[in-house]
Amino acid sequence: MRVADKIELDPQSERELCILSTRRRVETRVRQRARMILLAANGWRNKDISAEVKLDRRRVAVWRRRFIDGGVQALMQDATRSGRPPSVRPEVELRIVNTTLHEK
């Protein structure tokens, strides 16, 4: 059985997480991540946190690990995702935008 890494917050990180978890103008996913970390710092287990924030236990473990590795800033950005490469090259896109906006 795995045991999740313990999270200990310094006062500055705790203050930032409290602000992120309650502020309305913060993206919902960032607010949810901040709440997860605050619960983890209070000694909650991943399965209990997952039930509270309505996410899969593995997602909670991922964000706990990212916080440990990168701090509060790591919660602000998603990991890069693979995907289909753009079908329009940047030069062509620039020409389209310029033609659309500046020419009659």
C-alpha positions as CSV (number, residue, x, y, z in Angstrom):
1,M,0.0,0.0,0.0
2,R,1.4,3.4,-1.0
3,V,1.4,6.3,1.4
4,A,1.1,9.8,-0.1
5,D,3.9,12.2,0.6
6,K,3.3,14.6,3.4
7,I,2.8,18.2,2.6
8,E,4.0,20.9,5.0
9,L,3.2,24.5,4.1
10,D,5.1,27.6,5.0
11,P,3.0,30.6,5.9
12,Q,3.5,32.3,2.5
13,S,2.4,29.2,0.6
14,E,-0.6,28.6,2.9
15,R,-1.7,32.2,2.4
16,E,-1.4,32.0,-1.4
17,L,-3.4,28.7,-1.4
18,C,-6.1,30.1,0.8
19,I,-6.5,33.1,-1.5
20,L,-6.5,30.9,-4.6
21,S,-9.1,28.5,-3.1
22,T,-11.6,31.2,-2.2
23,R,-11.2,34.0,-4.8
24,R,-14.0,34.1,-7.4
25,R,-11.8,35.4,-10.3
26,V,-9.5,32.4,-10.2
27,E,-10.1,29.6,-12.7
28,T,-12.2,26.8,-11.2
29,R,-9.5,24.2,-11.8
30,V,-6.9,26.3,-10.0
31,R,-9.3,26.8,-7.1
32,Q,-9.9,23.1,-6.9
33,R,-6.1,22.3,-7.0
34,A,-5.4,24.8,-4.2
35,R,-8.2,23.3,-2.1
36,M,-6.7,19.8,-2.7
37,I,-3.3,20.9,-1.4
38,L,-4.8,22.6,1.6
39,L,-6.7,19.4,2.5
40,A,-3.5,17.3,2.0
41,A,-1.6,19.7,4.2
42,N,-4.2,19.1,6.9
43,G,-3.5,15.4,6.8
44,W,-6.3,14.2,4.5
45,R,-5.7,11.1,2.4
46,N,-6.0,11.2,-1.4
47,K,-9.2,9.1,-1.4
48,D,-10.9,11.4,1.1
49,I,-9.7,14.5,-0.9
50,S,-11.0,13.0,-4.1
51,A,-14.4,12.5,-2.6
52,E,-14.4,16.1,-1.3
53,V,-13.4,17.8,-4.5
54,K,-15.1,15.2,-6.8
55,L,-12.0,14.2,-8.7
56,D,-10.4,10.8,-9.3
57,R,-7.9,9.7,-6.6
58,R,-5.1,9.5,-9.2
59,R,-5.6,13.1,-10.2
60,V,-5.3,14.2,-6.6
61,A,-2.0,12.2,-6.4
62,V,-0.8,13.9,-9.6
63,W,-1.5,17.4,-8.2
64,R,0.0,16.6,-4.9
65,R,3.2,15.4,-6.6
66,R,3.3,18.5,-8.8
67,F,2.9,20.8,-5.8
68,I,5.7,19.0,-4.0
69,D,8.0,19.4,-7.1
70,G,7.0,22.9,-8.1
71,G,5.2,24.7,-5.3
72,V,2.2,27.0,-5.8
73,Q,3.3,28.0,-9.3
74,A,3.0,24.4,-10.5
75,L,-0.8,24.5,-9.7
76,M,-1.3,27.4,-12.1
77,Q,-0.4,25.6,-15.3
78,D,-1.5,22.4,-17.0
79,A,1.1,20.0,-18.4
80,T,1.6,20.1,-22.1
81,R,-0.6,17.8,-24.1
82,S,0.1,16.1,-27.4
83,G,-2.2,16.8,-30.2
84,R,-2.6,17.3,-33.8
85,P,-0.1,19.7,-35.3
86,P,-1.5,22.9,-36.7
87,S,-2.7,22.7,-40.3
88,V,-2.0,26.3,-41.0
89,R,1.6,27.5,-40.8
90,P,2.3,30.7,-38.8
91,E,3.2,32.7,-41.9
92,V,0.0,31.8,-43.6
93,E,-2.0,32.6,-40.5
94,L,-0.3,36.0,-40.2
95,R,-1.1,36.7,-43.9
96,I,-4.8,35.8,-43.4
97,V,-5.1,38.0,-40.3
98,N,-3.4,41.0,-42.1
99,T,-5.6,40.5,-45.1
100,T,-8.7,40.3,-43.0
101,L,-8.0,43.2,-40.8
102,H,-6.2,45.7,-43.0
103,E,-7.2,45.2,-46.7
104,K,-10.5,46.0,-48.3
